[in-house]
C-alpha cells in the first residue's frame, strides 16, 4: 500500500499489528509512559486539563465533538 506513511509511532501493545497491516515500520516510544504520562483514554476523559498534549487543531476538533 502506497500512501506516503512509512512509520507508526505508538506506546500501545497493538501498535505492531497496526504497522503490520499498513505495511510500515513500528516505532515503540515510552511504553511505560514515564516521560509522557498520557493516553487517549486520559485525553478523552479530560480534554481541557490535558490540552498541552494535543496540537491546537486536534484540540479544537475534540472540543467540538
C-alpha positions as CSV (number, residue, x, y, z in Angstrom):
1,X,0.0,0.0,0.0
2,X,1.5,3.3,-1.0
3,X,0.2,6.4,0.8
4,X,3.4,8.2,2.0
5,X,3.4,7.0,5.6
6,X,6.4,4.9,6.5
7,X,6.4,4.7,10.3
8,X,3.8,4.3,13.1
9,X,5.0,5.8,16.4
10,X,3.0,4.5,19.4
11,X,3.0,3.3,23.0
12,X,0.4,0.6,22.7
13,X,0.8,-3.2,22.5
14,X,-1.4,-3.3,19.4
15,X,1.0,-1.0,17.5
16,X,2.8,-3.9,15.9
17,X,-0.5,-5.1,14.3
18,X,-1.3,-1.6,13.0
19,X,2.1,-1.3,11.5
20,X,2.0,-4.8,10.1
21,X,-1.4,-4.2,8.5
22,X,-0.3,-0.9,7.0
23,X,3.0,-2.4,5.9
24,X,5.0,0.2,7.6
25,X,7.6,0.3,10.4
26,X,6.5,0.4,14.0
27,X,8.4,2.6,16.5
28,X,7.6,2.0,20.2
29,X,8.0,5.1,22.3
30,X,7.7,5.5,26.1
31,X,5.8,2.2,26.5
32,X,5.6,2.6,30.3
33,X,4.5,6.2,29.9
34,X,7.3,7.5,32.1
35,X,8.3,10.5,30.1
36,X,4.8,11.3,28.8
37,X,2.1,10.1,31.3
38,X,-0.8,10.4,28.9
39,X,-3.1,8.1,26.9
40,X,-6.0,8.5,24.5
41,X,-8.4,7.5,27.3
42,X,-6.9,10.1,29.7
43,X,-7.3,12.8,27.0
44,X,-10.9,11.9,26.2
45,X,-11.8,11.8,29.8
46,X,-10.5,15.4,30.5
47,X,-9.6,17.1,27.3
48,X,-9.3,20.6,28.9
49,X,-6.8,19.5,31.6
50,X,-4.6,17.8,29.1
51,X,-4.7,20.4,26.3
52,X,-0.9,20.8,26.3
53,X,-0.5,17.3,24.9
54,X,-2.6,18.0,21.8
55,X,-2.0,20.0,18.7
56,X,-4.3,23.1,18.5
57,X,-6.2,21.8,15.5
58,X,-6.8,18.4,17.1
59,X,-7.8,20.1,20.4
60,X,-10.4,22.3,18.6
61,X,-11.8,19.3,16.8
62,X,-12.1,17.3,20.0
63,X,-13.8,20.2,21.9
64,X,-16.4,20.5,19.1
65,X,-17.2,16.7,19.1
